[in-house]
Structures are given as C-alpha cells and as structure tokens.
Amino acid sequence: MDWKQKRELRKQKIRALLEKPWAAYTAAACAAVILYMLLSHFDFFLSAVRSLFGILSPILIGIVLAYIMNPLVKVFEDKVFGKMKGKNARHLIAVILSIVVFLIVVAGLIVLLVPSITKSVTNIVSNFQSYRGTLERYLNNAEQFMANLGLNTEKISIRIEEWFGKLTELIADNMDVIFSTTKSVGSGMINFFIGFVLMVYFLIGRDSLLEGIDRLRRAVLSKEAYENHTAFLSRSNKIFIRFIVLNILDAVIIGVLNAIFMLALRMPYVPFISMVVGVTNLVPTFGPIFGAALSAIILLLNGHPWLTLIFLAFSIVLQSLDSYVIKPKMYGEGFGVPGIWIVIAIIIFGKIFGMVGMLLAVPLAAILTIIYHEYVLIRMQENREEKEQKIHAAAEAMAGKTPKEEESGPKEP
C-alpha cells in the first residue's frame, strides 16, 4: 500500500468518525469552549498576536516589499530583457535594476518633501503656544456674534478654554511619551532596513522559494484541491496587486491635486498638508475625513479662518470627485465588498494589525468574501444536499420494503 492509499484510508476513517452522533456534540462543545476562552481572554490573545507581529515585523516587511517590487522585477525580466539568454542572469539584472529604481524614487521623495515637511512641522510645533491666543480670538469673535443674536455662550467658551489649557499641560507633562514614540519610530526604521535586506534575498531567491511552496502544496493537497488552491491564490494575488497599485496611484493624484489648489491660493504648509491628505487617503472611509480635519485644524490655528473654510469646501469637492469619478474609472467594478463590511474590516484588522491592517482591509475583506461565497456557502449547500439525498434514499428504502412485506404477509396454513 503506497502513501496515497494510506492517506485516503485515513480520510475515510476520519469521515467515519465525524459521521457518528457524538462527533458533532464534541465539536460543538470544543467550539463553545474555544469561543468562551477567546472572549474572556481577548486582551491576552490580542496582545499575544501583536507581540508575535512585532517579532516577525522585519520578516513581514521584507515579504511585503518583495511582493510589491515583484511586478516591477517581472517587467524588467519579461519586457526589457525578455530576449536575453540565461534565466538566472536575466532575473538577477532585473532585481538589481528594480532596487535601483526603488532607491531613486525614495531618494527623490526625501530630497523634495522631507526639508519642506520638516520645516512645516517645526513651525507648527514652535507656534503651538500661540495657538491658544488664536483660539481665544476666535472664541471672542464667536461669542460677540452669538451675543448679537441674543445667545449666551460664556459657559461654552470657558469649557473650550479649559480643554485647550489641559491639552497644553498634557503635552508638556507627557514629553516622555513623545520620546518613546520617537524611539519606536527609530526601531521601526531599523525593522524597515532589515526588511529591505530580506526583500533583496526574497527577490533573488523568488523562483526557488515559490518552487518549494508549490512542491509542498502538491504533496499535501490532492490534484483537484491543488488546482482549486492555485486558482484561489491567483485571484487573491490579482486583488492585492490591483488594490496596492491603484490605491497608491489614487493617493498620489489626490495629493498632487491638493497641492496645486493650495499653491494657487498661496496657502501655508503646502507640502506637509498635501502629504497628510495623500497618505490618509490610503485608508478607506475614515482616512480622507481625518486628513481633511487635521489639515483644517492646522490652517485654523495658524490664523487662516477663511482659507480653512475654502480648504474644507475644496476637500469635500475633491473627495466627491475621487469617490464618483477617479476611483470608479480606476477600479472598474470594484472588489465586490459592501460598504458596511469594509467599515467592519477596517475596525477589526486595524485593531489587530494596526495601520497595516487598515490599509489592507479592503483586499482582505474581498478575499474573505470570495471564501465565504465560493467555498463556505457551496460546502454548506453540498452538505445539505448530501443529507437530503441520504434521507430521501432511506425513505425510498423503507417505502420499497413495506409493499414487499405486505405482499409476503403471513402465509395461510
């Protein structure tokens, strides 16, 4: 008996055990215990997942960077050097050129954006103490306007001033938190550097890694399951690549349009605010709202109330243009995920994986939707049909025996 026959025999034994009545009750009891443990110790499991995610973050960063860079490697490998002999040499040259392009783009962004953004952030932090005077001036103007209408806003003004004073004291008293955040950013940069080095190794050894994974899948899965699994991975890969590329392109378009508008009206902090608008646009649903609100607060506290109103009006127009014109043209039919599931996915994946989970919530929700509709529901329907066939066969068997028994009946002596 070879290993395939042994594996099939084990499957038959497992199916026979699962068909017994006690198996369903045992599975339900175990599921209930696991669910209770998860709910009662949710914080512990969540912290464990985050700790594991933090330990594996350099490896995950390397995998993600290699995954993002792989399409560019394929372009160089198949389109630019497609006629070149020697597969290994062609792949190595494509990897080197892709890394050079990546470094040039990153260096260009650093040279163009970092000095302006650093200057803007420095100005915002240095002027933070003056924001209280600006806020008091706005409150006085609003109080005078409301007084002309016969409304008393004294309590509201006092509350807002107290809140802003507490906010200033909170920032002053929690400088250690700011320093720890800076330290975490530094460790994040170290993890990114390690991930970048791992990305190079992943890209160079791409074919051998994929071949090893493919051999493992062939060894574990049956032929039909292997084909279904390959088709599913191919669809998931297309969803991720399409989402990442189009989402980055959309963020760049929104950031550039925002910068053009702000430069036309000579608004301050153009690089910083445009970067905030573009980066927050990567996060679906909540990102654009947060980016517009944060940018408006910066403009308002720097003494530009009318520019703030104009900016908010432009943000509404820009996001409407993005939602109804730019994204439908780029995404086509979309990913087939209802809006409510996108919001739920953002909350859940963001809670577990942080910003990365929020950024990838849409493709993850799309893949889970595919799994639910094309695998879970179909499997449940097949199980139901199988049970109905068994019940129908049993009923036919009983109906077939009854007439014979009646015909044979008791014989007369």
PyMOL commands that set and color helices and strands:
alter all, ss='L'
color gray80, all
select helices_A, chain A and resi 3-18+21-40+42-55+57-80+87-126+130-148+154-173+175-204+206-220+223-264+270-280+286-301+305-331+339-353+355-359+361-408
alter helices_A, ss='H'
color red, helices_A
deselect
rebuild
show_as cartoon
